Amino acid sequence: MKKINWTTIRLVLMFGVVIFLFSFASTRNGNRKLTGTKITFVEENNPFVKQETVNKLLIEKNGEALPIRKDKLDLNKLENAVNANQMIEKSDVFVTIDGVLKAVVKQKTPIARVFDGQRSFYIDYKGSTMPLSANFTARVPLVFGMLNQKNKEALVGLFRKIYDDAFLKKNIIAIQIMPNGSLKMLNRNFDFQIDFGGTINVNQKINNYKAFFQKAIVDSSLNKYKKIDLRFTDQVVCTK
């Protein structure tokens, strides 16, 4: 008579119990109802889109109002719905342990506000367009003129430099794109016009402007100038 291997039987039984408990817990967890929703914005103190708007997207995409069963959720679908909003760069949608449907939202970062003669919109840090918001107005340079496939990449690069530079971000309030591609800029606190020229040798022009500005502040001569010409990379030409 063959001897019974009790050790193997115990292992099989234990494995079966584990599977049963896991299946039971999963089914029970899936049947649980959501207790609510929570929207969190990251890296932004002034939301361009309201929490109510994101919350509405989450609820509407489920096709039913709360409470919703957890196993009826399609988190990927919800994430795509939130990310489709033109104000939002990305989101992470998940359900917390205590049954809350949560969305962690990162908004787009506007770096310039463009008026092309027909419409007004923001350019974000990645070079995409985003609409104006009724909730908050970003303090970014106003850009007048046309952005097209030919000049957009270089201009967005310049807008980023202005946004990332504490001095330029504080001082440059407007940029005019001329028909020939040359740029005119305005300073926040002084009446002179900055003739920046084209989007070449940008770093050198910026450094020249900073050096001029620091020296002119010491000399108390900034109010004397009508135009600051940065088109020549080896010098700054000032017109009184």
C-alpha positions in Angstrom: 0.0 0.0 0.0 1.3 3.4 -1.0 2.2 5.7 1.9 0.3 9.0 2.1 2.4 12.1 1.8 0.8 14.3 4.4 3.3 17.1 3.9 2.2 17.4 0.2 -1.4 17.3 1.2 -0.9 20.1 3.8 0.8 22.3 1.2 -2.0 21.7 -1.3 -4.6 22.6 1.3 -2.8 25.7 2.4 -2.4 26.8 -1.2 -6.1 26.3 -1.8 -7.0 28.3 1.3 -4.8 31.2 0.2 -6.4 31.2 -3.2 -9.8 31.2 -1.7 -9.1 34.0 0.7 -7.5 36.1 -2.0 -10.4 35.6 -4.3 -12.9 36.4 -1.5 -11.0 39.5 -0.6 -10.8 40.7 -4.2 -14.5 40.1 -4.8 -15.4 41.9 -1.6 -13.0 44.8 -2.4 -14.5 45.1 -5.9 -18.0 45.3 -4.5 -17.1 48.1 -2.2 -18.6 51.5 -3.0 -16.5 54.6 -3.4 -16.9 57.0 -0.5 -16.1 60.2 -2.5 -13.6 62.0 -4.7 -10.6 64.2 -4.0 -8.7 66.4 -6.4 -5.1 67.6 -5.7 -3.2 70.1 -7.8 0.6 69.9 -7.7 3.2 72.6 -8.3 0.6 75.3 -8.7 -0.9 77.6 -6.2 -3.4 79.2 -8.6 -5.3 76.6 -10.6 -6.4 77.5 -14.1 -9.1 74.8 -13.9 -11.4 74.3 -11.0 -11.5 71.2 -8.8 -15.2 71.0 -9.7 -14.4 70.7 -13.4 -12.0 67.8 -12.8 -14.5 66.2 -10.4 -17.2 66.5 -13.0 -15.0 64.7 -15.6 -14.4 61.8 -13.1 -18.1 61.3 -12.4 -19.4 61.8 -15.9 -17.0 59.3 -17.4 -18.3 56.7 -15.1 -21.8 57.1 -16.5 -23.3 57.1 -13.0 -23.3 59.1 -9.9 -21.6 58.2 -6.6 -21.6 55.8 -4.9 -19.9 53.7 -7.6 -18.6 50.1 -7.2 -14.8 49.9 -7.4 -15.0 47.0 -9.9 -17.0 49.3 -12.3 -14.2 51.8 -12.5 -11.9 52.2 -15.6 -9.1 54.2 -14.2 -7.3 54.5 -17.5 -10.4 55.9 -19.1 -10.8 58.4 -16.3 -7.1 59.5 -16.6 -7.5 60.0 -20.4 -10.6 62.1 -19.8 -8.8 64.4 -17.3 -5.7 64.7 -19.5 -7.8 65.7 -22.5 -8.5 69.0 -20.7 -6.4 71.7 -22.5 -5.3 73.2 -19.1 -3.9 69.9 -17.8 -0.5 68.4 -18.6 -1.0 65.1 -16.9 -2.9 63.3 -14.1 -2.7 60.2 -11.9 -6.1 58.7 -11.0 -6.4 56.0 -8.4 -8.5 54.7 -5.6 -7.2 55.1 -2.0 -7.4 52.3 0.6 -10.4 54.1 2.3 -12.3 54.1 -1.0 -11.7 57.6 -2.2 -11.4 58.2 -6.0 -8.4 60.6 -6.1 -6.9 62.6 -9.0 -3.5 64.2 -8.7 -3.3 66.8 -11.4 -0.4 68.7 -12.9 -1.5 71.8 -14.9 0.3 73.1 -17.9 2.8 75.9 -17.2 2.1 79.0 -19.3 5.2 81.0 -20.3 3.7 83.6 -22.7 0.4 85.0 -23.7 0.0 85.5 -27.4 -2.3 87.8 -29.3 -2.1 87.1 -33.1 -4.7 89.7 -34.2 -7.6 87.3 -34.0 -7.3 85.3 -30.8 -5.5 85.2 -27.5 -4.0 82.1 -25.9 -1.1 80.9 -23.8 2.0 79.0 -24.9 3.0 76.5 -22.3 6.5 75.3 -21.3 6.4 72.5 -23.8 5.4 74.7 -26.6 1.7 73.7 -26.8 -1.1 76.1 -26.8 -3.6 76.4 -23.9 -6.7 78.6 -23.7 -7.1 81.5 -21.3 -8.7 80.7 -18.0 -11.6 82.5 -16.3 -10.2 81.5 -12.9 -6.6 82.9 -13.1 -4.5 85.1 -15.3 -0.8 84.1 -15.5 1.8 86.9 -15.1 3.7 86.2 -18.3 4.9 88.4 -21.2 2.3 89.5 -23.7 3.4 88.5 -27.2 1.9 90.4 -30.2 2.3 88.9 -33.7 2.2 85.6 -35.5 3.7 82.3 -34.4 4.1 79.8 -37.2 6.0 76.6 -38.0 9.0 78.6 -39.1 9.5 80.7 -36.0 7.7 78.9 -33.2 10.5 76.6 -32.0 13.0 79.5 -31.6 10.5 81.8 -30.0 9.3 79.1 -27.5 13.0 78.6 -26.6 13.3 82.4 -25.9 10.1 82.4 -23.9 11.5 79.5 -21.8 14.7 81.5 -21.1 12.7 84.5 -20.0 10.5 82.3 -17.7 13.4 80.5 -16.2 15.5 83.7 -15.5 14.4 85.5 -12.4 15.6 88.9 -13.7 14.0 88.6 -17.2 10.8 87.1 -15.8 10.4 90.1 -13.5 11.4 92.8 -16.1 10.2 91.7 -19.6 6.4 92.3 -20.0 5.8 92.4 -23.7 7.3 91.2 -27.0 6.4 92.4 -30.5 7.1 90.0 -33.4 7.8 92.2 -36.4 7.0 91.1 -40.0 10.7 90.6 -40.7 11.1 88.3 -37.6 12.8 90.9 -35.5 11.7 91.3 -31.9 10.9 94.4 -29.9 10.5 94.1 -26.1 9.2 96.3 -23.3 10.6 96.6 -19.7 8.2 96.6 -16.7 9.6 99.7 -14.9 11.2 101.8 -17.7 9.9 103.4 -20.9 12.7 102.4 -23.2 12.2 99.9 -26.0 14.5 96.9 -26.4 15.5 96.1 -30.0 16.3 92.5 -29.6 16.7 91.6 -33.3 16.2 88.0 -34.4 16.3 84.8 -32.4 20.1 84.3 -33.0 22.8 84.6 -30.4 20.1 84.8 -27.7 22.3 84.0 -24.8 24.9 86.6 -25.7 22.2 89.3 -26.2 20.6 88.4 -22.8 24.0 88.6 -21.1 24.7 92.0 -22.7 21.4 93.3 -21.6 21.9 92.2 -18.0 25.4 93.7 -17.9 24.1 97.0 -19.4 21.2 97.1 -16.9 23.3 96.5 -13.9 25.8 99.3 -14.9 23.0 101.7 -15.8 21.3 101.1 -12.4 24.5 102.1 -10.7 24.8 105.2 -12.9 21.0 106.0 -12.4 20.8 106.5 -16.2 18.1 104.1 -17.2 15.4 106.8 -17.4 17.5 108.7 -20.0 17.2 106.1 -22.7 14.6 105.7 -25.4 15.9 102.5 -27.0 18.3 99.8 -26.1 19.7 98.0 -29.2 20.9 94.4 -28.7 21.3 93.4 -32.3 25.1 93.7 -32.2 26.4 90.9 -30.0 29.6 92.6 -29.2 28.0 95.8 -27.9 24.9 97.5 -26.6 23.8 100.7 -28.5 21.6 103.1 -26.5 19.6 106.0 -27.9 18.6 108.8 -25.6 
